[in-house]
Amino acid sequence: MNKKSKNENREKLTVLIDKDIKLKMKKEVLDLNCSMGEFIEKLYTDYKSKEK
């Protein structure tokens, strides 16, 4: 595993604990029927789209 992907994964985990999306995350955990990986990807994508 190279440094870029390690940093990317670390960034994804940071997104998971971001206070702004905690409530949304709790709701989506109940609504979503998918693997944790897919869930993290979705959160990360949502976060990135808000960042721009």
PDB file of N, CA, C and O in Angstrom:
ATOM      1  N   MET A   1       0.833  -1.192   0.000  1.00  0.00           N
ATOM      2  CA  MET A   1       0.000   0.000   0.000  1.00  0.00           C
ATOM      3  C   MET A   1       0.878   1.257   0.000  1.00  0.00           C
ATOM      4  O   MET A   1       1.753   1.411   0.853  1.00  0.00           O
ATOM      5  N   ASN A   2       0.642   2.134  -0.943  1.00  0.00           N
ATOM      6  CA  ASN A   2       1.472   3.336  -0.998  1.00  0.00           C
ATOM      7  C   ASN A   2       0.936   4.435  -0.080  1.00  0.00           C
ATOM      8  O   ASN A   2      -0.171   4.336   0.449  1.00  0.00           O
ATOM      9  N   LYS A   3       1.735   5.474   0.098  1.00  0.00           N
ATOM     10  CA  LYS A   3       1.374   6.541   1.033  1.00  0.00           C
ATOM     11  C   LYS A   3       0.105   7.271   0.619  1.00  0.00           C
ATOM     12  O   LYS A   3      -0.687   7.673   1.471  1.00  0.00           O
ATOM     13  N   LYS A   4      -0.093   7.445  -0.685  1.00  0.00           N
ATOM     14  CA  LYS A   4      -1.277   8.169  -1.141  1.00  0.00           C
ATOM     15  C   LYS A   4      -2.558   7.479  -0.672  1.00  0.00           C
ATOM     16  O   LYS A   4      -3.457   8.133  -0.144  1.00  0.00           O
ATOM     17  N   SER A   5      -2.640   6.175  -0.861  1.00  0.00           N
ATOM     18  CA  SER A   5      -3.867   5.492  -0.463  1.00  0.00           C
ATOM     19  C   SER A   5      -4.013   5.436   1.056  1.00  0.00           C
ATOM     20  O   SER A   5      -5.130   5.459   1.573  1.00  0.00           O
ATOM     21  N   LYS A   6      -2.890   5.364   1.774  1.00  0.00           N
ATOM     22  CA  LYS A   6      -2.974   5.420   3.240  1.00  0.00           C
ATOM     23  C   LYS A   6      -3.534   6.763   3.683  1.00  0.00           C
ATOM     24  O   LYS A   6      -4.392   6.822   4.564  1.00  0.00           O
ATOM     25  N   ASN A   7      -3.056   7.834   3.079  1.00  0.00           N
ATOM     26  CA  ASN A   7      -3.552   9.168   3.419  1.00  0.00           C
ATOM     27  C   ASN A   7      -5.019   9.321   3.049  1.00  0.00           C
ATOM     28  O   ASN A   7      -5.790   9.955   3.769  1.00  0.00           O
ATOM     29  N   GLU A   8      -5.399   8.728   1.909  1.00  0.00           N
ATOM     30  CA  GLU A   8      -6.782   8.786   1.468  1.00  0.00           C
ATOM     31  C   GLU A   8      -7.683   8.078   2.475  1.00  0.00           C
ATOM     32  O   GLU A   8      -8.747   8.585   2.831  1.00  0.00           O
ATOM     33  N   ASN A   9      -7.250   6.910   2.928  1.00  0.00           N
ATOM     34  CA  ASN A   9      -8.029   6.160   3.913  1.00  0.00           C
ATOM     35  C   ASN A   9      -8.132   6.922   5.222  1.00  0.00           C
ATOM     36  O   ASN A   9      -9.184   6.939   5.861  1.00  0.00           O
ATOM     37  N   ARG A  10      -7.036   7.550   5.617  1.00  0.00           N
ATOM     38  CA  ARG A  10      -7.047   8.354   6.844  1.00  0.00           C
ATOM     39  C   ARG A  10      -8.035   9.507   6.695  1.00  0.00           C
ATOM     40  O   ARG A  10      -8.772   9.830   7.628  1.00  0.00           O
ATOM     41  N   GLU A  11      -8.043  10.120   5.522  1.00  0.00           N
ATOM     42  CA  GLU A  11      -8.965  11.223   5.267  1.00  0.00           C
ATOM     43  C   GLU A  11     -10.411  10.729   5.320  1.00  0.00           C
ATOM     44  O   GLU A  11     -11.289  11.417   5.841  1.00  0.00           O
ATOM     45  N   LYS A  12     -10.651   9.539   4.780  1.00  0.00           N
ATOM     46  CA  LYS A  12     -12.002   8.975   4.817  1.00  0.00           C
ATOM     47  C   LYS A  12     -12.452   8.725   6.246  1.00  0.00           C
ATOM     48  O   LYS A  12     -13.612   8.966   6.580  1.00  0.00           O
ATOM     49  N   LEU A  13     -11.553   8.246   7.093  1.00  0.00           N
ATOM     50  CA  LEU A  13     -11.899   8.017   8.498  1.00  0.00           C
ATOM     51  C   LEU A  13     -12.157   9.334   9.217  1.00  0.00           C
ATOM     52  O   LEU A  13     -13.017   9.407  10.095  1.00  0.00           O
ATOM     53  N   THR A  14     -11.411  10.377   8.848  1.00  0.00           N
ATOM     54  CA  THR A  14     -11.636  11.703   9.421  1.00  0.00           C
ATOM     55  C   THR A  14     -13.041  12.193   9.083  1.00  0.00           C
ATOM     56  O   THR A  14     -13.720  12.795   9.914  1.00  0.00           O
ATOM     57  N   VAL A  15     -13.463  11.923   7.850  1.00  0.00           N
ATOM     58  CA  VAL A  15     -14.812  12.299   7.428  1.00  0.00           C
ATOM     59  C   VAL A  15     -15.857  11.620   8.311  1.00  0.00           C
ATOM     60  O   VAL A  15     -16.866  12.223   8.677  1.00  0.00           O
ATOM     61  N   LEU A  16     -15.598  10.358   8.644  1.00  0.00           N
ATOM     62  CA  LEU A  16     -16.559   9.617   9.472  1.00  0.00           C
ATOM     63  C   LEU A  16     -16.829  10.286  10.809  1.00  0.00           C
ATOM     64  O   LEU A  16     -17.946  10.217  11.322  1.00  0.00           O
ATOM     65  N   ILE A  17     -15.816  10.936  11.380  1.00  0.00           N
ATOM     66  CA  ILE A  17     -16.010  11.542  12.697  1.00  0.00           C
ATOM     67  C   ILE A  17     -16.252  13.049  12.627  1.00  0.00           C
ATOM     68  O   ILE A  17     -16.266  13.732  13.651  1.00  0.00           O
ATOM     69  N   ASP A  18     -16.441  13.560  11.413  1.00  0.00           N
ATOM     70  CA  ASP A  18     -16.728  14.977  11.234  1.00  0.00           C
ATOM     71  C   ASP A  18     -18.060  15.323  11.907  1.00  0.00           C
ATOM     72  O   ASP A  18     -19.083  14.703  11.615  1.00  0.00           O
ATOM     73  N   LYS A  19     -18.046  16.304  12.799  1.00  0.00           N
ATOM     74  CA  LYS A  19     -19.241  16.639  13.584  1.00  0.00           C
ATOM     75  C   LYS A  19     -20.430  17.062  12.727  1.00  0.00           C
ATOM     76  O   LYS A  19     -21.578  16.777  13.068  1.00  0.00           O
ATOM     77  N   ASP A  20     -20.155  17.744  11.613  1.00  0.00           N
ATOM     78  CA  ASP A  20     -21.238  18.242  10.766  1.00  0.00           C
ATOM     79  C   ASP A  20     -22.097  17.134  10.180  1.00  0.00           C
ATOM     80  O   ASP A  20     -23.276  17.344   9.897  1.00  0.00           O
ATOM     81  N   ILE A  21     -21.509  15.948   9.996  1.00  0.00           N
ATOM     82  CA  ILE A  21     -22.283  14.894   9.344  1.00  0.00           C
ATOM     83  C   ILE A  21     -22.656  13.762  10.284  1.00  0.00           C
ATOM     84  O   ILE A  21     -23.191  12.742   9.847  1.00  0.00           O
ATOM     85  N   LYS A  22     -22.378  13.931  11.582  1.00  0.00           N
ATOM     86  CA  LYS A  22     -22.691  12.856  12.537  1.00  0.00           C
ATOM     87  C   LYS A  22     -24.171  12.489  12.552  1.00  0.00           C
ATOM     88  O   LYS A  22     -24.514  11.308  12.514  1.00  0.00           O
ATOM     89  N   LEU A  23     -25.049  13.488  12.608  1.00  0.00           N
ATOM     90  CA  LEU A  23     -26.483  13.203  12.641  1.00  0.00           C
ATOM     91  C   LEU A  23     -26.941  12.540  11.353  1.00  0.00           C
ATOM     92  O   LEU A  23     -27.703  11.573  11.374  1.00  0.00           O
ATOM     93  N   LYS A  24     -26.472  13.067  10.240  1.00  0.00           N
ATOM     94  CA  LYS A  24     -26.811  12.494   8.941  1.00  0.00           C
ATOM     95  C   LYS A  24     -26.321  11.054   8.869  1.00  0.00           C
ATOM     96  O   LYS A  24     -27.013  10.173   8.358  1.00  0.00           O
ATOM     97  N   MET A  25     -25.116  10.827   9.389  1.00  0.00           N
ATOM     98  CA  MET A  25     -24.520   9.507   9.378  1.00  0.00           C
ATOM     99  C   MET A  25     -25.386   8.520  10.158  1.00  0.00           C
ATOM    100  O   MET A  25     -25.647   7.411   9.691  1.00  0.00           O
ATOM    101  N   LYS A  26     -25.829   8.926  11.352  1.00  0.00           N
ATOM    102  CA  LYS A  26     -26.667   8.046  12.169  1.00  0.00           C
ATOM    103  C   LYS A  26     -27.930   7.652  11.420  1.00  0.00           C
ATOM    104  O   LYS A  26     -28.340   6.492  11.445  1.00  0.00           O
ATOM    105  N   LYS A  27     -28.543   8.623  10.755  1.00  0.00           N
ATOM    106  CA  LYS A  27     -29.754   8.348   9.987  1.00  0.00           C
ATOM    107  C   LYS A  27     -29.444   7.377   8.846  1.00  0.00           C
ATOM    108  O   LYS A  27     -30.189   6.425   8.618  1.00  0.00           O
ATOM    109  N   GLU A  28     -28.355   7.619   8.139  1.00  0.00           N
ATOM    110  CA  GLU A  28     -28.011   6.783   6.996  1.00  0.00           C
ATOM    111  C   GLU A  28     -27.610   5.375   7.398  1.00  0.00           C
ATOM    112  O   GLU A  28     -27.825   4.431   6.638  1.00  0.00           O
ATOM    113  N   VAL A  29     -27.031   5.221   8.578  1.00  0.00           N
ATOM    114  CA  VAL A  29     -26.687   3.877   9.045  1.00  0.00           C
ATOM    115  C   VAL A  29     -27.955   3.040   9.138  1.00  0.00           C
ATOM    116  O   VAL A  29     -27.954   1.854   8.807  1.00  0.00           O
ATOM    117  N   LEU A  30     -29.038   3.667   9.592  1.00  0.00           N
ATOM    118  CA  LEU A  30     -30.310   2.960   9.690  1.00  0.00           C
ATOM    119  C   LEU A  30     -30.919   2.707   8.313  1.00  0.00           C
ATOM    120  O   LEU A  30     -31.508   1.652   8.078  1.00  0.00           O
ATOM    121  N   ASP A  31     -30.780   3.669   7.409  1.00  0.00           N
ATOM    122  CA  ASP A  31     -31.406   3.567   6.090  1.00  0.00           C
ATOM    123  C   ASP A  31     -30.635   2.673   5.128  1.00  0.00           C
ATOM    124  O   ASP A  31     -31.219   2.017   4.266  1.00  0.00           O
ATOM    125  N   LEU A  32     -29.324   2.658   5.288  1.00  0.00           N
ATOM    126  CA  LEU A  32     -28.475   1.992   4.307  1.00  0.00           C
ATOM    127  C   LEU A  32     -28.329   0.506   4.589  1.00  0.00           C
ATOM    128  O   LEU A  32     -28.098   0.093   5.726  1.00  0.00           O
ATOM    129  N   ASN A  33     -28.467  -0.287   3.538  1.00  0.00           N
ATOM    130  CA  ASN A  33     -28.241  -1.720   3.679  1.00  0.00           C
ATOM    131  C   ASN A  33     -27.085  -2.082   2.754  1.00  0.00           C
ATOM    132  O   ASN A  33     -27.293  -2.650   1.682  1.00  0.00           O
ATOM    133  N   CYS A  34     -25.878  -1.753   3.171  1.00  0.00           N
ATOM    134  CA  CYS A  34     -24.703  -2.004   2.347  1.00  0.00           C
ATOM    135  C   CYS A  34     -23.495  -2.253   3.242  1.00  0.00           C
ATOM    136  O   CYS A  34     -23.578  -2.144   4.465  1.00  0.00           O
ATOM    137  N   SER A  35     -22.393  -2.583   2.624  1.00  0.00           N
ATOM    138  CA  SER A  35     -21.180  -2.853   3.394  1.00  0.00           C
ATOM    139  C   SER A  35     -20.595  -1.562   3.950  1.00  0.00           C
ATOM    140  O   SER A  35     -20.894  -0.475   3.455  1.00  0.00           O
ATOM    141  N   MET A  36     -19.766  -1.684   4.973  1.00  0.00           N
ATOM    142  CA  MET A  36     -19.135  -0.519   5.590  1.00  0.00           C
ATOM    143  C   MET A  36     -18.284   0.235   4.573  1.00  0.00           C
ATOM    144  O   MET A  36     -18.240   1.465   4.587  1.00  0.00           O
ATOM    145  N   GLY A  37     -17.613  -0.498   3.698  1.00  0.00           N
ATOM    146  CA  GLY A  37     -16.789   0.137   2.669  1.00  0.00           C
ATOM    147  C   GLY A  37     -17.602   1.052   1.773  1.00  0.00           C
ATOM    148  O   GLY A  37     -17.200   2.181   1.490  1.00  0.00           O
ATOM    149  N   GLU A  38     -18.754   0.553   1.327  1.00  0.00           N
ATOM    150  CA  GLU A  38     -19.632   1.360   0.478  1.00  0.00           C
ATOM    151  C   GLU A  38     -20.126   2.585   1.237  1.00  0.00           C
ATOM    152  O   GLU A  38     -20.222   3.679   0.680  1.00  0.00           O
ATOM    153  N   PHE A  39     -20.437   2.387   2.513  1.00  0.00           N
ATOM    154  CA  PHE A  39     -20.921   3.482   3.347  1.00  0.00           C
ATOM    155  C   PHE A  39     -19.865   4.573   3.495  1.00  0.00           C
ATOM    156  O   PHE A  39     -20.165   5.762   3.380  1.00  0.00           O
ATOM    157  N   ILE A  40     -18.629   4.156   3.750  1.00  0.00           N
ATOM    158  CA  ILE A  40     -17.527   5.115   3.882  1.00  0.00           C
ATOM    159  C   ILE A  40     -17.321   5.865   2.566  1.00  0.00           C
ATOM    160  O   ILE A  40     -17.127   7.080   2.564  1.00  0.00           O
ATOM    161  N   GLU A  41     -17.363   5.140   1.453  1.00  0.00           N
ATOM    162  CA  GLU A  41     -17.222   5.779   0.139  1.00  0.00           C
ATOM    163  C   GLU A  41     -18.303   6.841  -0.064  1.00  0.00           C
ATOM    164  O   GLU A  41     -18.020   7.940  -0.540  1.00  0.00           O
ATOM    165  N   LYS A  42     -19.536   6.507   0.296  1.00  0.00           N
ATOM    166  CA  LYS A  42     -20.650   7.442   0.106  1.00  0.00           C
ATOM    167  C   LYS A  42     -20.455   8.694   0.959  1.00  0.00           C
ATOM    168  O   LYS A  42     -20.627   9.814   0.478  1.00  0.00           O
ATOM    169  N   LEU A  43     -20.097   8.496   2.223  1.00  0.00           N
ATOM    170  CA  LEU A  43     -19.852   9.639   3.104  1.00  0.00           C
ATOM    171  C   LEU A  43     -18.736  10.516   2.568  1.00  0.00           C
ATOM    172  O   LEU A  43     -18.831  11.743   2.576  1.00  0.00           O
ATOM    173  N   TYR A  44     -17.684   9.873   2.106  1.00  0.00           N
ATOM    174  CA  TYR A  44     -16.528  10.590   1.579  1.00  0.00           C
ATOM    175  C   TYR A  44     -16.918  11.411   0.356  1.00  0.00           C
ATOM    176  O   TYR A  44     -16.498  12.558   0.205  1.00  0.00           O
ATOM    177  N   THR A  45     -17.725  10.812  -0.512  1.00  0.00           N
ATOM    178  CA  THR A  45     -18.185  11.508  -1.713  1.00  0.00           C
ATOM    179  C   THR A  45     -19.054  12.707  -1.341  1.00  0.00           C
ATOM    180  O   THR A  45     -18.897  13.792  -1.902  1.00  0.00           O
ATOM    181  N   ASP A  46     -19.974  12.508  -0.391  1.00  0.00           N
ATOM    182  CA  ASP A  46     -20.824  13.612   0.077  1.00  0.00           C
ATOM    183  C   ASP A  46     -19.976  14.749   0.630  1.00  0.00           C
ATOM    184  O   ASP A  46     -20.208  15.919   0.323  1.00  0.00           O
ATOM    185  N   TYR A  47     -18.999  14.394   1.441  1.00  0.00           N
ATOM    186  CA  TYR A  47     -18.113  15.374   2.063  1.00  0.00           C
ATOM    187  C   TYR A  47     -17.333  16.155   1.013  1.00  0.00           C
ATOM    188  O   TYR A  47     -17.234  17.380   1.090  1.00  0.00           O
ATOM    189  N   LYS A  48     -16.781  15.447   0.037  1.00  0.00           N
ATOM    190  CA  LYS A  48     -15.995  16.092  -1.014  1.00  0.00           C
ATOM    191  C   LYS A  48     -16.852  17.041  -1.840  1.00  0.00           C
ATOM    192  O   LYS A  48     -16.385  18.113  -2.225  1.00  0.00           O
ATOM    193  N   SER A  49     -18.099  16.665  -2.120  1.00  0.00           N
ATOM    194  CA  SER A  49     -18.961  17.517  -2.932  1.00  0.00           C
ATOM    195  C   SER A  49     -19.342  18.794  -2.175  1.00  0.00           C
ATOM    196  O   SER A  49     -19.544  19.837  -2.798  1.00  0.00           O
ATOM    197  N   LYS A  50     -19.441  18.729  -0.847  1.00  0.00           N
ATOM    198  CA  LYS A  50     -19.735  19.923  -0.042  1.00  0.00           C
ATOM    199  C   LYS A  50     -18.527  20.841   0.061  1.00  0.00           C
ATOM    200  O   LYS A  50     -18.666  22.058   0.184  1.00  0.00           O
ATOM    201  N   GLU A  51     -17.348  20.249   0.010  1.00  0.00           N
ATOM    202  CA  GLU A  51     -16.101  20.984   0.181  1.00  0.00           C
ATOM    203  C   GLU A  51     -15.864  21.991  -0.947  1.00  0.00           C
ATOM    204  O   GLU A  51     -15.241  23.029  -0.726  1.00  0.00           O
ATOM    205  N   LYS A  52     -16.358  21.692  -2.156  1.00  0.00           N
ATOM    206  CA  LYS A  52     -16.074  22.524  -3.337  1.00  0.00           C
ATOM    207  C   LYS A  52     -16.852  23.829  -3.345  1.00  0.00           C
ATOM    208  O   LYS A  52     -16.713  24.624  -4.274  1.00  0.00           O
TER     209      LYS A  52
END
